[in-house]
Amino acid sequence: MDSIGVRRKALDHMTDHADWLRTQVTTLVTDISLARTAEKLSLRMSQRTLRVGWTTVLFFHVFHAVYSALLAYTYHYLSKPEMNYYVRLLRMMPQENYTWVPPLYGCIGAMNFYSALKMACYSLYYRRLVFHKMAAPCIENTTDTGAERTGRAAEEERTTNFNFAKRFAKGLAQAVSARGEWFDVVLLMREMAEIVSQTAQAYFCSFLISSVWVNQVFSGLIFLNAIINTLVHFTLEDKVGLRRLYCSAVDLALDFAWGFIIPCQIVVVYVSMFVANEQGFPESFYYSDTLFIKAILECNQFFMVSWLDAITTTLPYLDMLSGLESVKFLIQQDMKVTPTSSSVKVQPIGPSATFASAGPLASAIIKRESESRERQSEDNQSAWGKRITKSIQVLMPLWGLVVLVTSITASGVFFGGEDTCAMGCKLRMHPWFAHQCACSVMEINCYERGIAGREDETRGLLKSLDARVLNSLIISHCPALVVTEEIRRFGSLMSLELYNSTVVEWPSSASLSLPYVPSLVTVFIVRSRFGDGLPEGLTTDLAPNIVDIEFAASDLGGPLPDDLDEKWSSVLMLYIEYCGLQEFPRALARMEATDLSLVGNNISAIPEDLALAGTWMYLMVDRNPLETIPENFGELADLYFLTIQHSNITLLPQWLAKLQGEEGATNLRAFDTPYCRSLAVDSQEAELARCDKASLGDGIFPLAMKDELRAIGE
């Protein structure tokens, strides 16, 4: 009996809780369905203030429409197949994910354009500045009989589920609108979400943007957003309409700076460079120590690189559109339409105009009812709800202050201690909470540091670097370099270069493999030496993201491995220039590379029986003592560019001679060859072989530029 009583008591307790919860939900739904307009919303705007506000809103709509259209076109352009190389190069979101981006920004631009057009057209119609169609005042029908009114009331009471849902949706829309009772709660939640989103963006910005002022502006905007909104809430607590208007206006201004001004300052540099170089970038851009890395990082800040980034990038534009609608709604509802005999007149009103339109007794009754509703609305808000709201409004400026102080501290401008990476850092970063050398592009120059590059020296230097921000590592002038496993710490490393260094040891424990170097794309070996062939660290489990390996004027320590095609199966661009190769490595023919350059070696013949992978698009064998081109090269259906300049070739193979002049034929460069010297200067064959001038005859890799950059100072 005791156990049955306990279970019955527990069941009754659960039933009571369920009834209480059902009552609370029903009350909430009913309150939403019967949502009223908030009190004290009158703005009492003068005509001059209205003109300024109207012009400002129109400017934001037009600018937003144009900017969104440009973004839509930009992402549409980036989705083209010919732009896939640059999309991957700049590490942006894959092209297949761009299908929804242009329509999204197109819709945002269309909505802004429609709003601007509606403002202009209705202003011309009413002969006064308005934002949209003015609603005529409701006139009570005094001819209705009592029976008719009673019948309509009875019919309205018979509410179906559909009508209830419709009334709930209408009430919810009214409650969260700029003039609704719940707008302050919605605005506070929106501000909190916005500050959290902006804080996340500012944090990632500290890893992507090297400019101190840009990082400080981002954190400063967060602080201003928090402090100004809180000040507005406290100073205009009783003036509901002005408080909502100022909060919305502040959000608009900050979103404009966050979403338009700063990104434009960043991206316009690269867009102008891309256009000026006929939809491409100059060679100096790709091989610069800092320009290319900086472009990747800054474009990652501006363009979408992930789904999370897509949300945080789009949020300011949607928030600005919502803010514009709130501002217009607040100002427009402060106006009324009064029909006249010949036209429609628009004039500003306030609460006093409502009371003045009735008699003295009616005015007093209306005023008392309004005050009663206001007191009832305030009483409905629980004390704990008010305390939470006040607490959030107090904490928001503190949050903004913490973000600002954190960013200033990271910049080292005012609270900078000892500079941990003054030597060799070419692109300094300012990430939050950094305790090591925060450098994006670091050159470890053994000559300047007075070291040889031995194991303990290399290990200590690599440990001193902040692994979160290192994107490019250059090791130069090291006579006894040992590459240690600390190189695997750098998950953000995109480029690795060895210059004028002798690699004594590079074991497999320090190999460039996954999951350690997921971002590494390029490896440059320039004027360096390997003792016994390619080291294990460069050939063991090479990460598939490494697609570009370039050797220039280096001693490879012997022939290339016969299974190099298996070890470097993901490499698409392989340049081995001025490296003293004596024969054409067979493994290269089996590699699925698209670009192969063997310029400046000592290759006198290419075997006729090579097993070709058939993926070559660019093949450069200039400055080799070649005498013939194999006939089986005709099987390379995708071969677009072939250079044989400064070689000993006297005749072209039949497949190449037949293709000359045809559409889709291989582009041939044969300057300074016996073949060109045997042709008449003005012959068609000489023109097709570009016999009159050299083209990339000294190789792809800019060796002279690197020598100038890496020169040892006196």
C-alpha positions as CSV (number, residue, x, y, z in Angstrom):
1,M,0.0,0.0,0.0
2,D,2.8,2.4,0.8
3,S,4.4,1.9,-2.6
4,I,1.1,2.4,-4.3
5,G,0.5,5.6,-2.4
6,V,4.0,6.9,-3.2
7,R,3.4,6.2,-6.9
8,R,0.0,7.8,-6.8
9,K,1.4,10.9,-5.1
10,A,4.2,11.1,-7.7
11,L,1.7,10.8,-10.5
12,D,-0.5,13.6,-9.0
13,H,2.6,15.7,-8.7
14,M,3.5,15.1,-12.3
15,T,-0.1,15.9,-13.4
16,D,0.0,19.1,-11.4
17,H,3.2,20.2,-13.1
18,A,1.8,19.3,-16.5
19,D,-1.3,21.3,-15.9
20,W,0.8,24.2,-14.7
21,L,3.0,24.0,-17.8
22,R,-0.1,23.8,-20.0
23,T,-1.5,26.8,-18.4
24,Q,1.7,28.8,-18.8
25,V,1.9,27.9,-22.5
26,T,-1.8,28.7,-23.1
27,T,-1.3,32.1,-21.3
28,L,1.8,32.8,-23.4
29,V,0.1,31.9,-26.7
30,T,-2.9,34.0,-25.7
31,D,-0.7,37.0,-24.8
32,I,1.1,36.7,-28.1
33,S,-2.2,36.5,-30.0
34,L,-3.5,39.6,-28.3
35,A,-0.2,41.5,-28.6
36,R,-0.5,45.2,-28.4
37,T,1.5,48.1,-29.6
38,A,4.0,49.4,-27.0
39,E,3.4,52.7,-25.3
40,K,5.5,55.9,-25.5
41,L,6.5,55.4,-29.2
42,S,5.9,58.9,-30.4
43,L,9.0,60.3,-32.0
44,R,7.7,63.9,-32.7
45,M,10.1,64.3,-35.6
46,S,10.3,67.6,-37.3
47,Q,10.1,67.9,-41.1
48,R,13.8,68.7,-41.2
49,T,14.7,65.6,-39.2
50,L,12.4,63.5,-41.3
51,R,14.2,64.7,-44.5
52,V,17.6,63.8,-43.0
53,G,16.3,60.3,-41.9
54,W,14.6,59.7,-45.2
55,T,17.8,60.6,-47.2
56,T,20.0,58.4,-45.0
57,V,17.7,55.4,-45.3
58,L,17.5,55.8,-49.1
59,F,21.4,56.0,-49.2
60,F,21.7,52.8,-47.2
61,H,19.2,51.0,-49.4
62,V,20.8,52.1,-52.7
63,F,24.4,51.4,-51.5
64,H,23.4,48.0,-50.1
65,A,21.6,47.1,-53.3
66,V,24.6,47.9,-55.5
67,Y,27.1,46.3,-53.1
68,S,25.0,43.1,-52.8
69,A,24.7,43.0,-56.6
70,L,28.5,43.2,-56.9
71,L,28.9,40.4,-54.4
72,A,26.4,38.3,-56.3
73,Y,28.3,38.9,-59.5
74,T,31.7,38.2,-57.8
75,Y,30.6,34.8,-56.5
76,H,29.0,34.0,-59.8
77,Y,32.3,34.8,-61.5
78,L,34.2,32.7,-59.0
79,S,32.0,29.7,-59.8
80,K,33.2,29.6,-63.4
81,P,35.4,26.6,-64.3
82,E,38.3,28.8,-65.3
83,M,38.3,30.4,-61.8
84,N,38.7,27.0,-60.0
85,Y,42.4,27.4,-59.9
86,Y,42.2,30.7,-58.1
87,V,39.5,29.5,-55.7
88,R,41.7,26.6,-54.7
89,L,44.8,28.8,-54.7
90,L,43.2,31.3,-52.3
91,R,41.8,28.5,-50.1
92,M,38.2,29.6,-50.4
93,M,35.1,27.5,-50.1
94,P,34.8,24.9,-53.0
95,Q,33.1,26.0,-56.1
96,E,30.3,23.5,-55.8
97,N,29.1,25.3,-52.7
98,Y,28.7,28.7,-54.5
99,T,25.4,27.8,-56.3
100,W,23.3,29.4,-53.5
101,V,25.5,32.4,-52.8
102,P,24.7,34.6,-55.9
103,P,20.9,34.1,-55.5
104,L,21.2,34.9,-51.8
105,Y,23.0,38.2,-52.4
106,G,20.9,38.9,-55.4
107,C,17.8,38.6,-53.3
108,I,19.3,40.9,-50.7
109,G,20.1,43.4,-53.4
110,A,16.7,43.1,-55.0
111,M,14.9,43.7,-51.6
112,N,17.0,46.8,-51.0
113,F,16.4,48.1,-54.5
114,Y,12.6,47.5,-54.2
115,S,12.6,49.4,-50.9
116,A,14.4,52.3,-52.4
117,L,12.1,52.4,-55.4
118,K,9.0,52.2,-53.1
119,M,10.3,55.1,-51.0
120,A,10.8,57.3,-54.1
121,C,7.5,56.4,-55.8
122,Y,5.3,56.8,-52.7
123,S,7.0,60.1,-51.8
124,L,6.2,61.4,-55.3
125,Y,2.6,60.1,-54.9
126,Y,2.0,61.8,-51.6
127,R,4.2,64.8,-52.5
128,R,5.9,64.3,-49.2
129,L,8.8,62.2,-47.9
130,V,7.4,58.8,-46.9
131,F,8.8,55.2,-46.8
132,H,5.8,53.2,-48.1
133,K,2.1,53.4,-48.5
134,M,0.3,55.2,-45.8
135,A,-2.6,53.4,-44.1
136,A,-5.8,55.4,-44.0
137,P,-7.4,55.8,-40.5
138,C,-10.1,53.4,-39.7
139,I,-13.5,55.2,-39.6
140,E,-16.2,53.6,-37.3
141,N,-19.3,52.6,-39.1
142,T,-22.1,54.3,-37.0
143,T,-24.9,52.9,-39.1
144,D,-24.5,49.3,-37.9
145,T,-27.4,48.1,-35.8
146,G,-26.8,46.5,-32.4
147,A,-27.9,43.1,-33.8
148,E,-25.3,43.3,-36.6
149,R,-22.5,44.1,-34.2
150,T,-23.7,41.3,-31.9
151,G,-23.7,38.8,-34.8
152,R,-20.2,39.7,-35.9
153,A,-18.9,39.4,-32.3
154,A,-20.5,36.0,-32.0
155,E,-18.9,34.9,-35.3
156,E,-15.5,36.1,-34.3
157,E,-15.7,34.1,-31.1
158,R,-16.1,30.9,-33.1
159,T,-12.4,30.6,-33.8
160,T,-11.1,27.6,-35.7
161,N,-7.7,26.1,-35.3
162,F,-6.6,27.8,-38.6
163,N,-7.9,31.2,-37.4
164,F,-6.2,30.7,-34.1
165,A,-2.9,30.0,-35.8
166,K,-3.4,32.9,-38.1
167,R,-4.1,35.2,-35.1
168,F,-1.1,33.8,-33.3
169,A,1.2,34.5,-36.2
170,K,-0.2,38.0,-36.6
171,G,0.2,38.7,-32.9
172,L,3.8,37.4,-32.9
173,A,4.7,39.6,-35.9
174,Q,3.1,42.6,-34.1
175,A,4.9,41.7,-30.8
176,V,8.4,41.5,-32.3
177,S,7.9,44.4,-34.7
178,A,9.6,47.8,-34.1
179,R,6.4,49.0,-32.4
180,G,5.6,45.8,-30.6
181,E,5.7,45.1,-26.9
182,W,8.5,42.5,-27.3
183,F,10.8,44.4,-29.6
184,D,13.1,45.4,-26.8
185,V,13.7,41.7,-26.0
186,V,14.2,40.8,-29.6
187,L,16.6,43.8,-30.0
188,L,18.6,42.7,-27.0
189,M,18.8,39.2,-28.2
190,R,19.9,40.4,-31.7
191,E,22.6,42.6,-30.1
192,M,23.9,39.7,-28.1
193,A,24.0,37.4,-31.1
194,E,25.7,40.2,-33.1
195,I,28.3,40.9,-30.5
196,V,29.1,37.2,-30.1
197,S,29.4,36.8,-33.9
198,Q,31.6,39.9,-34.2
199,T,33.8,38.7,-31.4
200,A,34.3,35.4,-33.2
201,Q,35.2,37.3,-36.4
202,A,37.5,39.7,-34.6
203,Y,39.3,36.7,-33.0
204,F,39.8,35.0,-36.4
205,C,40.7,38.3,-37.9
206,S,43.7,38.5,-35.5
207,F,45.0,35.3,-37.2
208,L,44.3,36.5,-40.8
209,I,45.0,40.3,-40.9
210,S,48.5,41.6,-40.2
211,S,47.5,45.2,-40.1
212,V,47.3,46.5,-36.5
213,W,44.8,49.3,-37.3
214,V,42.3,46.9,-38.9
215,N,42.3,44.6,-35.9
216,Q,41.9,47.6,-33.6
217,V,39.0,48.9,-35.7
218,F,37.2,45.6,-35.5
219,S,37.6,45.4,-31.7
220,G,36.7,49.1,-31.4
221,L,33.5,48.5,-33.3
222,I,32.5,45.7,-30.9
223,F,33.2,48.0,-27.9
224,L,31.2,50.9,-29.5
225,N,28.3,48.5,-30.3
226,A,28.2,47.4,-26.7
227,I,28.7,50.7,-24.9
228,I,26.5,52.9,-27.1
229,N,23.5,50.5,-27.1
230,T,23.7,50.3,-23.3
231,L,23.9,54.0,-22.9
232,V,20.9,54.4,-25.1
233,H,18.9,51.9,-23.1
234,F,19.6,53.7,-19.8
235,T,19.4,57.3,-20.9
236,L,16.2,56.9,-22.9
237,E,14.5,54.3,-20.8
238,D,11.2,56.1,-20.7
239,K,11.3,57.2,-24.3
240,V,10.6,53.9,-26.0
241,G,10.3,55.1,-29.6
242,L,13.5,57.2,-29.5
243,R,15.4,54.4,-27.7
244,R,14.4,51.9,-30.4
245,L,15.2,54.3,-33.2
246,Y,18.7,55.1,-31.8
247,C,19.5,51.5,-31.1
248,S,18.6,50.5,-34.7
249,A,20.5,53.5,-36.1
250,V,23.6,52.6,-34.2
251,D,23.4,49.0,-35.4
252,L,23.1,50.3,-39.0
253,A,26.1,52.5,-38.7
254,L,28.3,49.8,-37.2
255,D,27.1,47.1,-39.6
256,F,27.9,49.5,-42.4
257,A,31.5,49.9,-41.2
258,W,31.9,46.2,-40.4
259,G,30.4,44.8,-43.6
260,F,31.3,47.4,-46.2
261,I,34.0,49.9,-45.4
262,I,36.7,47.6,-43.9
263,P,36.3,44.7,-46.4
264,C,36.4,47.2,-49.3
265,Q,39.7,48.6,-48.1
266,I,41.2,45.0,-48.2
267,V,39.8,43.5,-51.3
268,V,40.0,46.5,-53.7
269,V,43.8,46.0,-53.8
270,Y,43.6,42.5,-55.2
271,V,40.7,43.2,-57.5
272,S,42.6,46.1,-59.1
273,M,45.7,43.9,-59.4
274,F,43.7,41.1,-61.0
275,V,42.1,43.4,-63.5
276,A,45.3,45.3,-64.4
277,N,47.0,42.0,-65.2
278,E,44.3,40.8,-67.6
279,Q,42.5,38.5,-65.1
280,G,45.6,37.2,-63.5
281,F,48.4,38.1,-61.1
282,P,52.0,38.9,-61.9
283,E,54.8,36.4,-61.4
284,S,56.2,38.5,-58.6
285,F,53.0,38.1,-56.7
286,Y,53.1,34.3,-56.6
287,Y,56.8,34.1,-55.5
288,S,56.9,37.0,-53.2
289,D,57.6,36.2,-49.6
290,T,54.6,38.1,-48.2
291,L,52.2,39.2,-50.9
292,F,50.8,35.8,-51.8
293,I,50.4,34.7,-48.2
294,K,48.9,38.0,-47.2
295,A,46.4,37.8,-50.1
296,I,45.3,34.3,-49.1
297,L,44.8,35.3,-45.5
298,E,43.0,38.5,-46.2
299,C,40.7,36.9,-48.8
300,N,39.9,34.3,-46.2
301,Q,38.7,37.1,-44.0
302,F,36.5,38.6,-46.8
303,F,35.3,35.6,-48.8
304,M,33.5,32.5,-47.5
305,V,35.8,29.6,-46.7
306,S,33.4,27.5,-44.6
307,W,29.7,27.1,-43.8
308,L,30.3,28.8,-40.4
309,D,32.1,31.6,-42.2
310,A,29.3,31.9,-44.7
311,I,26.8,32.6,-41.8
312,T,29.0,35.2,-40.0
313,T,29.8,36.9,-43.3
314,T,26.2,37.2,-44.4
315,L,24.8,38.2,-41.0
316,P,25.8,41.9,-41.2
317,Y,23.9,42.3,-44.5
318,L,20.8,40.7,-43.2
319,D,21.0,42.6,-40.0
320,M,21.3,45.9,-41.9
321,L,18.3,45.1,-43.9
322,S,16.3,44.3,-40.8
323,G,17.5,47.4,-39.1
324,L,16.5,49.6,-42.0
325,E,13.0,48.2,-41.9
326,S,12.8,48.8,-38.2
327,V,13.9,52.5,-38.6
328,K,11.3,53.0,-41.4
329,F,8.6,51.4,-39.4
330,L,9.3,53.5,-36.3
331,I,9.3,56.8,-38.3
332,Q,6.4,55.9,-40.6
333,Q,4.1,54.9,-37.8
334,D,4.6,58.4,-36.4
335,M,2.7,59.7,-39.5
336,K,-1.0,59.5,-40.4
337,V,-3.0,60.0,-43.6
338,T,-6.0,62.3,-43.6
339,P,-8.2,62.2,-46.7
340,T,-9.3,65.4,-48.2
341,S,-11.7,66.3,-51.0
342,S,-9.0,66.3,-53.7
343,S,-5.9,64.6,-52.4
344,V,-4.3,62.7,-49.6
345,K,-2.4,64.6,-47.0
346,V,0.4,63.2,-44.8
347,Q,1.3,64.9,-41.6
348,P,3.3,64.0,-38.4
349,I,1.3,63.2,-35.3
350,G,2.0,62.4,-31.6
351,P,-0.1,61.2,-28.8
352,S,-1.5,64.7,-28.2
353,A,-3.1,64.7,-31.6
354,T,-5.1,61.6,-30.7
355,F,-6.4,63.1,-27.5
356,A,-7.1,66.5,-29.2
357,S,-9.4,64.8,-31.8
358,A,-11.9,63.8,-29.1
359,G,-13.8,65.8,-26.6
360,P,-12.5,66.7,-23.1
361,L,-14.3,63.8,-21.4
362,A,-13.3,61.3,-24.1
363,S,-9.7,62.5,-23.9
364,A,-9.6,62.0,-20.2
365,I,-11.1,58.5,-20.5
366,I,-8.6,57.5,-23.3
367,K,-5.7,58.9,-21.4
368,R,-6.7,56.9,-18.2
369,E,-7.1,53.7,-20.2
370,S,-3.7,54.2,-21.9
371,E,-2.0,54.7,-18.5
372,S,-3.9,51.7,-17.1
373,R,-2.7,49.5,-20.0
374,E,0.9,50.8,-19.6
375,R,0.9,50.0,-15.8
376,Q,-0.6,46.6,-16.6
377,S,2.1,45.9,-19.2
378,E,4.8,46.8,-16.8
379,D,3.3,44.7,-14.1
380,N,3.3,41.7,-16.4
381,Q,7.0,41.7,-16.6
382,S,8.5,39.6,-13.8
383,A,11.1,41.1,-11.5
384,W,13.6,38.5,-12.4
385,G,13.2,39.2,-16.1
386,K,14.0,42.9,-15.5
387,R,17.0,42.0,-13.5
388,I,18.3,39.7,-16.2
389,T,17.8,42.4,-18.8
390,K,19.6,45.0,-16.7
391,S,22.4,42.5,-16.0
392,I,22.9,41.8,-19.7
393,Q,22.9,45.5,-20.5
394,V,25.6,46.1,-17.9
395,L,27.7,43.1,-19.0
396,M,27.7,44.0,-22.7
397,P,30.0,47.0,-22.2
398,L,32.3,44.9,-20.0
399,W,32.4,42.3,-22.8
400,G,33.3,45.0,-25.3
401,L,36.0,46.4,-23.0
402,V,37.5,42.9,-22.5
403,V,37.6,42.4,-26.3
404,L,39.2,45.8,-26.9
405,V,41.8,45.4,-24.2
406,T,42.6,41.9,-25.5
407,S,43.1,43.2,-29.0
408,I,45.2,46.1,-27.9
409,T,47.3,43.8,-25.7
410,A,47.8,41.4,-28.6
411,S,48.9,44.2,-30.9
412,G,51.8,45.1,-28.6
413,V,51.4,48.8,-29.1
414,F,50.8,49.8,-25.5
415,F,51.5,46.7,-23.5
416,G,54.3,45.2,-25.6
417,G,57.0,43.3,-23.8
418,E,60.1,41.8,-25.3
419,D,59.9,41.2,-29.1
420,T,60.2,37.5,-29.4
421,C,60.5,37.4,-33.2
422,A,62.3,40.6,-34.2
423,M,64.9,38.7,-36.4
424,G,63.6,37.1,-39.6
425,C,59.9,37.8,-39.3
426,K,58.6,39.2,-42.6
427,L,54.9,39.3,-41.8
428,R,54.0,39.9,-38.2
429,M,50.6,38.8,-36.9
430,H,48.8,39.8,-33.7
431,P,46.7,36.9,-32.6
432,W,44.9,36.9,-29.2
433,F,46.5,35.2,-26.3
434,A,49.9,34.7,-28.0
435,H,52.9,33.7,-25.9
436,Q,55.3,32.8,-28.7
437,C,56.6,34.5,-31.8
438,A,53.5,35.2,-33.8
439,C,54.8,35.4,-37.3
440,S,53.1,34.4,-40.5
441,V,56.2,34.5,-42.8
442,M,59.4,33.6,-40.9
443,E,62.9,33.3,-42.4
444,I,65.4,31.4,-40.3
445,N,68.7,32.8,-41.7
446,C,71.5,30.6,-40.2
447,Y,74.2,33.1,-41.3
448,E,72.6,36.1,-39.6
449,R,71.9,34.0,-36.4
450,G,75.4,32.6,-36.3
451,I,74.3,29.0,-36.4
452,A,74.7,26.0,-38.7
453,G,71.2,24.6,-38.5
454,R,72.1,21.5,-36.3
455,E,69.4,19.5,-34.6
456,D,69.3,21.4,-31.2
457,E,69.4,24.8,-33.0
458,T,66.6,23.9,-35.4
459,R,64.5,22.3,-32.7
460,G,64.8,25.4,-30.4
461,L,63.9,27.8,-33.2
462,L,60.9,25.9,-34.4
463,K,59.6,25.5,-30.8
464,S,59.7,29.3,-30.3
465,L,57.2,30.0,-33.2
466,D,53.5,30.2,-32.7
467,A,52.1,27.2,-34.5
468,R,48.7,28.9,-35.0
469,V,49.8,31.6,-37.3
470,L,52.9,30.4,-39.2
471,N,52.0,30.1,-42.8
472,S,55.3,30.3,-44.6
473,L,58.7,29.0,-43.4
474,I,62.0,29.9,-45.1
475,I,65.3,28.3,-44.0
476,S,68.3,29.9,-45.6
477,H,72.1,29.8,-45.6
478,C,72.4,26.7,-43.3
479,P,75.6,24.7,-43.9
480,A,74.5,21.7,-41.8
481,L,70.7,21.7,-41.7
482,V,68.8,19.0,-39.7
483,V,65.0,19.1,-40.2
484,T,63.4,17.9,-37.0
485,E,59.9,16.7,-36.2
486,E,59.0,20.1,-34.8
487,I,58.2,21.1,-38.4
488,R,55.0,19.0,-37.9
489,R,53.7,21.5,-35.3
490,F,52.6,23.9,-38.0
491,G,49.1,22.9,-39.1
492,S,48.6,26.3,-40.9
493,L,51.9,26.1,-42.9
494,M,51.2,26.7,-46.5
495,S,54.7,27.2,-48.0
496,L,58.1,25.7,-47.1
497,E,61.4,27.0,-48.7
498,L,65.0,25.9,-48.3
499,Y,67.5,28.3,-49.8
500,N,71.3,27.8,-50.0
501,S,71.3,25.1,-47.4
502,T,72.9,21.7,-47.1
503,V,70.5,19.2,-45.7
504,V,72.4,16.8,-43.5
505,E,69.4,14.9,-42.1
506,W,65.7,15.0,-42.8
507,P,64.3,11.8,-41.3
508,S,60.9,10.2,-41.9
509,S,59.8,11.2,-38.4
510,A,59.8,14.8,-39.8
511,S,58.1,13.9,-43.0
512,L,55.6,16.3,-44.5
513,S,52.6,14.0,-44.0
514,L,49.0,14.1,-42.7
515,P,47.6,15.0,-40.3
516,Y,50.5,17.3,-39.4
517,V,50.6,19.6,-42.4
518,P,47.1,19.7,-43.8
519,S,47.5,23.2,-45.3
520,L,51.0,22.8,-46.9
521,V,50.7,23.3,-50.7
522,T,54.2,24.4,-52.0
523,V,57.7,23.3,-51.4
524,F,60.7,25.2,-52.8
525,I,64.2,23.8,-52.8
526,V,66.5,26.6,-54.1
527,R,70.3,26.4,-54.4
528,S,70.4,23.7,-51.8
529,R,72.1,20.3,-51.6
530,F,71.1,16.8,-50.6
531,G,73.9,14.4,-49.7
532,D,72.4,11.0,-50.7
533,G,69.4,11.8,-52.9
534,L,66.0,13.0,-51.8
535,P,65.6,12.6,-48.0
536,E,63.0,10.4,-46.4
537,G,61.3,13.5,-44.9
538,L,60.4,14.6,-48.5
539,T,59.4,11.3,-49.9
540,T,57.7,9.4,-47.0
541,D,53.9,9.7,-46.9
542,L,53.8,13.0,-48.6
543,A,50.6,14.8,-47.8
544,P,48.1,14.9,-50.7
545,N,47.6,18.6,-50.3
546,I,51.2,19.2,-51.5
547,V,50.6,19.8,-55.2
548,D,53.6,22.1,-56.1
549,I,57.2,21.1,-55.6
550,E,59.9,23.2,-57.3
551,F,63.7,22.6,-57.4
552,A,65.9,25.4,-58.7
553,A,69.7,25.3,-59.1
554,S,70.0,22.5,-56.5
555,D,72.0,19.3,-56.1
556,L,69.6,16.4,-55.7
557,G,72.4,14.1,-54.6
558,G,71.8,11.6,-57.4
559,P,69.1,10.3,-59.7
560,L,65.4,10.6,-58.7
561,P,63.8,7.4,-57.2
562,D,62.2,5.1,-59.6
563,D,59.0,5.0,-57.6
564,L,58.7,8.8,-57.3
565,D,55.4,8.6,-59.1
566,E,54.0,6.6,-56.2
567,K,55.5,8.7,-53.5
568,W,54.4,12.0,-55.1
569,S,51.1,10.9,-56.6
570,S,49.3,14.1,-55.7
571,V,51.9,16.5,-57.1
572,L,50.5,18.5,-60.0
573,M,53.3,21.0,-60.6
574,L,56.9,19.7,-60.6
575,Y,59.7,22.0,-61.6
576,I,63.3,20.6,-61.6
577,E,65.3,23.5,-63.2
578,Y,69.1,23.8,-63.4
579,C,69.6,20.8,-61.3
580,G,72.1,18.9,-63.5
581,L,69.8,16.0,-64.5
582,Q,71.7,13.8,-67.1
583,E,68.7,11.9,-68.3
584,F,64.9,12.1,-68.4
585,P,63.6,10.4,-65.2
586,R,61.1,7.7,-66.3
587,A,59.1,8.1,-63.0
588,L,58.2,11.6,-64.2
589,A,56.4,10.2,-67.2
590,R,54.2,8.1,-65.0
591,M,53.3,11.0,-62.6
592,E,49.9,12.5,-63.1
593,A,51.3,16.0,-63.1
594,T,49.9,18.8,-65.3
595,D,52.9,21.1,-65.3
596,L,56.5,19.7,-65.8
597,S,59.5,21.9,-66.2
598,L,63.0,20.5,-66.8
599,V,64.6,23.7,-68.0
600,G,68.4,24.1,-67.8
601,N,69.5,20.5,-67.3
602,N,71.7,18.2,-69.4
603,I,69.1,15.9,-70.9
604,S,70.2,14.9,-74.4
605,A,67.4,12.5,-75.2
606,I,63.9,11.5,-74.1
607,P,63.2,7.8,-74.4
608,E,60.8,6.8,-77.1
609,D,59.3,4.0,-75.0
610,L,58.1,6.1,-72.1
611,A,54.9,5.0,-70.4
612,L,53.0,8.3,-70.3
613,A,50.3,9.1,-67.8
614,G,48.8,11.5,-70.3
615,T,48.1,14.3,-68.0
616,W,50.7,16.8,-69.1
617,M,49.4,20.2,-70.1
618,Y,52.6,22.3,-69.8
619,L,55.9,20.7,-70.7
620,M,59.1,22.8,-70.7
621,V,62.4,21.3,-71.7
622,D,64.3,24.5,-72.7
623,R,68.1,24.8,-72.4
624,N,68.7,21.0,-72.7
625,P,70.8,19.5,-75.5
626,L,67.8,17.7,-76.9
627,E,67.8,16.7,-80.5
628,T,64.4,15.0,-81.0
629,I,60.9,15.0,-79.5
630,P,59.4,11.5,-79.1
631,E,56.7,10.5,-81.4
632,N,54.6,9.0,-78.6
633,F,54.2,12.6,-77.2
634,G,51.4,12.8,-79.8
635,E,49.3,10.7,-77.4
636,L,49.2,13.6,-75.0
637,A,45.7,14.9,-75.8
638,D,45.8,17.7,-73.2
639,L,49.3,19.0,-74.1
640,Y,48.6,22.7,-74.4
641,F,52.1,24.3,-74.1
642,L,55.5,22.8,-75.2
643,T,58.7,24.8,-75.1
644,I,62.0,23.5,-76.6
645,Q,63.9,26.8,-76.7
646,H,67.7,26.9,-76.7
647,S,67.9,23.2,-77.6
648,N,69.4,21.2,-80.5
649,I,66.2,20.1,-82.1
650,T,66.3,20.3,-85.9
651,L,63.0,18.7,-86.9
652,L,59.6,18.5,-85.4
653,P,57.9,15.1,-85.0
654,Q,55.1,14.4,-87.6
655,W,52.3,14.6,-85.0
656,L,53.4,18.1,-84.0
657,A,54.0,19.3,-87.5
658,K,50.5,18.3,-88.6
659,L,48.9,20.0,-85.7
660,Q,50.5,23.4,-86.3
661,G,47.9,25.9,-87.2
662,E,44.9,23.8,-86.3
663,E,42.4,24.8,-83.7
664,G,43.3,23.3,-80.3
665,A,46.9,22.5,-81.4
666,T,49.8,22.5,-78.9
667,N,51.4,25.9,-78.5
668,L,55.0,25.5,-79.5
669,R,58.0,27.7,-78.4
670,A,61.2,26.9,-80.3
671,F,63.2,30.1,-80.2
672,D,67.0,29.7,-80.7
673,T,66.9,26.2,-82.1
674,P,68.4,24.7,-85.3
675,Y,64.8,24.2,-86.4
676,C,64.0,27.9,-86.2
677,R,67.2,28.9,-87.9
678,S,66.4,26.7,-90.8
679,L,63.1,28.5,-91.5
680,A,62.5,31.7,-93.3
681,V,61.9,34.6,-90.9
682,D,58.5,35.4,-92.4
683,S,57.3,31.8,-92.9
684,Q,54.2,30.5,-91.3
685,E,56.1,27.7,-89.6
686,A,58.4,30.3,-88.0
687,E,55.4,32.3,-86.8
688,L,53.7,29.2,-85.3
689,A,56.9,28.1,-83.5
690,R,57.4,31.7,-82.2
691,C,60.9,31.7,-83.6
692,D,61.2,35.5,-83.2
693,K,61.3,35.9,-79.4
694,A,61.9,33.9,-76.3
695,S,59.1,33.0,-73.9
696,L,60.0,31.8,-70.4
697,G,63.2,30.5,-71.8
698,D,65.1,30.8,-68.5
699,G,62.6,28.7,-66.6
700,I,59.4,29.2,-64.6
701,F,61.0,29.6,-61.2
702,P,62.2,33.2,-60.7
703,L,65.7,32.4,-59.6
704,A,67.1,35.9,-60.0
705,M,64.4,37.4,-57.9
706,K,65.0,34.8,-55.1
707,D,68.7,35.5,-55.2
708,E,68.1,39.2,-54.7
709,L,65.7,38.5,-51.8
710,R,68.0,36.1,-50.0
711,A,71.2,38.0,-50.5
712,I,73.3,38.2,-47.4
713,G,73.7,41.8,-46.2
714,E,77.1,43.2,-45.6
